[in-house]
Amino acid sequence: MAEYIKKWLSLEDQMAKLASRGVEVRDPENCRQILQAVGYYRLTGYLYPLRESEAYVDDEGRRRVRILNHYRSGTSVDYAATLIDFDRRLRLLVLDGIERIEISFRMQVGYVLGRLSAFAHLDPSNFVGSFTEAQTDTRTGDTTPSKHQQWLERVNARQSESDEAFVAHFRDKYNDKMPIWALTEILERSRPAEWWSFSTPCGSAVLV
């Protein structure tokens, strides 16, 4: 296995390395700011598709493509900056969309299952048998708690660890018993979906 011997490079050295590999550095100060903000490896990651390549035949006669260190003509730091900005804007839009969907889904789960009972999540009859029945360890043959029981333990741990004011309110006034429409607000992102996937047809009524 090869030993890593490459040395640390200053921002100026990194700019020189980019230029030596064919990347146009039209504005050194702007390039320096980008390197300082995102780092050399992230910057060159955006430029990776623009690296030159060559075809070759390996020892077994198979045609391969080798990626070279030099970049195609016209590759510039400005282009990388455009991609970085686009990626950042797209990421923010996607995260915003995910947040809106997640919040709406939490509300719908709490609203629909809450029509059955404020504590519908505690009632095994609201879930399919594969979720509420005890499990058997295939290796040892031992009986293990059902997925529902395991899930409730995680929910209880989540409640205990939460420092949200509304959680403290239920903890102090209602002996830590939280209705499903409030509980959905503190669950990990996957938990409401897990509830939904294992609820019975009655519990998973069509969301309107």
C-alpha positions as CSV (number, residue, x, y, z in Angstrom):
1,M,0.0,0.0,0.0
2,A,1.4,3.4,-1.0
3,E,2.5,5.9,1.6
4,Y,0.8,9.4,1.5
5,I,3.6,11.9,1.0
6,K,1.8,15.0,-0.3
7,K,2.4,18.1,1.6
8,W,0.1,20.8,2.9
9,L,-0.5,23.6,0.4
10,S,-1.2,27.2,1.2
11,L,-4.1,28.9,-0.7
12,E,-1.6,30.5,-3.0
13,D,0.0,27.1,-3.7
14,Q,-3.5,25.6,-4.4
15,M,-4.2,28.4,-6.9
16,A,-0.9,27.7,-8.6
17,K,-1.7,24.0,-8.7
18,L,-5.0,24.7,-10.3
19,A,-3.4,26.9,-12.9
20,S,-0.7,24.3,-13.6
21,R,-3.4,21.8,-14.4
22,G,-5.1,24.0,-16.9
23,V,-7.7,25.7,-14.8
24,E,-8.1,29.4,-15.7
25,V,-7.7,31.6,-12.6
26,R,-9.0,35.0,-14.0
27,D,-9.5,36.6,-10.6
28,P,-6.9,35.4,-8.1
29,E,-8.5,37.1,-5.1
30,N,-11.9,35.6,-6.0
31,C,-10.3,32.2,-6.4
32,R,-8.6,32.6,-3.0
33,Q,-12.0,33.4,-1.4
34,I,-13.6,30.4,-3.0
35,L,-10.8,28.1,-1.8
36,Q,-11.1,29.6,1.7
37,A,-14.8,29.1,1.7
38,V,-15.2,25.6,0.3
39,G,-11.7,24.0,0.1
40,Y,-9.6,22.6,-2.7
41,Y,-11.2,19.2,-2.8
42,R,-14.8,20.4,-3.0
43,L,-13.8,23.0,-5.7
44,T,-12.0,20.4,-7.8
45,G,-14.9,18.0,-7.2
46,Y,-17.2,20.3,-9.2
47,L,-14.6,20.4,-12.0
48,Y,-14.0,16.7,-12.1
49,P,-16.2,16.0,-15.2
50,L,-14.0,18.5,-17.0
51,R,-10.7,16.6,-16.5
52,E,-9.1,15.2,-19.6
53,S,-9.1,11.4,-20.2
54,E,-7.6,8.9,-22.4
55,A,-8.5,5.4,-23.6
56,Y,-6.2,2.5,-22.9
57,V,-6.2,-1.3,-22.9
58,D,-5.4,-3.0,-19.6
59,D,-3.3,-6.2,-19.1
60,E,-6.4,-8.4,-19.8
61,G,-7.1,-6.7,-23.1
62,R,-10.1,-4.7,-21.9
63,R,-10.6,-1.2,-23.0
64,R,-10.5,1.3,-20.2
65,V,-10.6,5.1,-19.7
66,R,-8.0,6.8,-17.6
67,I,-8.8,10.1,-16.0
68,L,-5.9,12.6,-16.2
69,N,-4.9,15.4,-13.9
70,H,-5.1,18.1,-16.5
71,Y,-8.4,19.9,-17.3
72,R,-10.0,20.6,-20.7
73,S,-9.4,23.9,-22.4
74,G,-11.7,26.6,-21.1
75,T,-12.1,25.1,-17.6
76,S,-12.2,28.0,-15.1
77,V,-12.6,28.7,-11.4
78,D,-15.5,31.0,-12.4
79,Y,-17.4,28.0,-13.9
80,A,-16.8,26.1,-10.7
81,A,-18.1,29.1,-8.7
82,T,-21.3,29.1,-10.8
83,L,-21.8,25.3,-10.2
84,I,-21.2,25.8,-6.4
85,D,-23.8,28.6,-6.3
86,F,-26.3,26.6,-8.3
87,D,-25.8,23.6,-6.0
88,R,-26.2,25.7,-2.9
89,R,-29.5,27.3,-4.2
90,L,-30.8,23.9,-5.3
91,R,-30.0,22.3,-1.9
92,L,-31.9,25.1,-0.1
93,L,-34.9,24.6,-2.4
94,V,-34.9,20.9,-1.8
95,L,-34.5,21.2,1.9
96,D,-37.4,23.7,2.0
97,G,-39.6,21.3,0.0
98,I,-38.7,18.4,2.3
99,E,-39.5,20.5,5.4
100,R,-42.9,21.5,4.1
101,I,-43.7,17.9,3.2
102,E,-42.5,16.6,6.6
103,I,-44.5,19.2,8.6
104,S,-47.6,18.5,6.6
105,F,-47.2,14.7,7.0
106,R,-46.7,15.0,10.7
107,M,-49.9,17.0,11.0
108,Q,-51.9,14.5,8.9
109,V,-50.7,11.5,10.9
110,G,-51.6,13.2,14.2
111,Y,-54.9,14.4,12.8
112,V,-56.1,11.2,11.2
113,L,-54.9,8.8,13.9
114,G,-56.0,11.3,16.6
115,R,-59.6,10.8,15.4
116,L,-59.4,7.3,16.7
117,S,-58.0,8.3,20.1
118,A,-55.6,10.9,21.6
119,F,-53.4,8.0,22.4
120,A,-53.9,5.8,19.3
121,H,-50.2,5.1,19.1
122,L,-50.4,3.1,22.4
123,D,-53.2,0.8,21.2
124,P,-51.8,-2.3,19.4
125,S,-55.2,-2.8,17.6
126,N,-54.4,0.2,15.5
127,F,-51.4,-1.5,13.9
128,V,-50.9,-4.7,11.8
129,G,-49.9,-7.9,13.6
130,S,-46.4,-7.9,12.2
131,F,-45.8,-4.7,14.0
132,T,-47.4,-5.7,17.4
133,E,-46.6,-9.4,17.7
134,A,-43.5,-10.5,19.6
135,Q,-40.5,-11.4,17.5
136,T,-38.3,-14.5,17.5
137,D,-34.6,-14.2,17.2
138,T,-33.7,-16.5,14.2
139,R,-30.2,-17.2,15.7
140,T,-31.1,-17.9,19.3
141,G,-34.8,-18.7,19.2
142,D,-35.4,-16.2,22.0
143,T,-38.5,-14.1,22.0
144,T,-37.9,-10.4,21.6
145,P,-40.3,-7.4,22.1
146,S,-42.5,-6.5,19.2
147,K,-41.6,-3.7,16.9
148,H,-44.4,-1.7,18.4
149,Q,-42.9,-2.1,21.9
150,Q,-39.4,-1.2,20.6
151,W,-40.9,1.8,18.9
152,L,-42.7,3.0,22.0
153,E,-39.4,2.7,24.0
154,R,-37.7,5.0,21.4
155,V,-40.6,7.4,21.6
156,N,-40.4,7.4,25.4
157,A,-36.7,8.1,25.2
158,R,-37.3,10.9,22.8
159,Q,-39.8,12.4,25.3
160,S,-37.4,12.1,28.2
161,E,-34.5,13.7,26.3
162,S,-36.6,16.6,24.9
163,D,-36.2,20.0,26.5
164,E,-39.1,21.6,24.5
165,A,-41.4,23.7,26.6
166,F,-44.6,22.0,25.4
167,V,-43.1,18.6,26.2
168,A,-42.3,19.8,29.7
169,H,-45.9,21.0,30.0
170,F,-47.2,17.5,29.3
171,R,-44.5,16.0,31.5
172,D,-45.5,18.1,34.5
173,K,-49.3,18.4,34.1
174,Y,-50.2,15.1,32.5
175,N,-47.6,12.7,33.9
176,D,-45.7,12.7,30.6
177,K,-48.7,11.5,28.6
178,M,-48.7,13.2,25.2
179,P,-51.6,13.0,22.6
180,I,-50.5,11.8,19.2
181,W,-51.0,15.2,17.6
182,A,-48.4,16.7,19.9
183,L,-46.1,13.6,19.9
184,T,-45.6,13.8,16.2
185,E,-43.7,17.1,16.6
186,I,-40.8,15.5,18.5
187,L,-40.3,12.3,16.6
188,E,-37.4,11.6,14.3
189,R,-38.2,12.2,10.7
190,S,-38.8,8.5,9.9
191,R,-41.0,7.7,12.8
192,P,-44.4,9.1,11.6
193,A,-43.9,7.3,8.3
194,E,-43.1,4.1,10.3
195,W,-46.3,4.5,12.2
196,W,-48.2,5.0,8.9
197,S,-46.7,2.0,7.2
198,F,-47.7,-0.4,10.0
199,S,-51.2,1.1,10.9
200,T,-54.3,-0.9,10.1
201,P,-56.7,0.2,7.3
202,C,-58.8,1.8,10.0
203,G,-55.9,3.7,11.3
204,S,-54.5,4.7,8.0
205,A,-57.7,6.2,6.6
206,V,-57.3,8.2,3.4
207,L,-55.7,11.6,4.2
208,V,-57.8,14.5,3.0
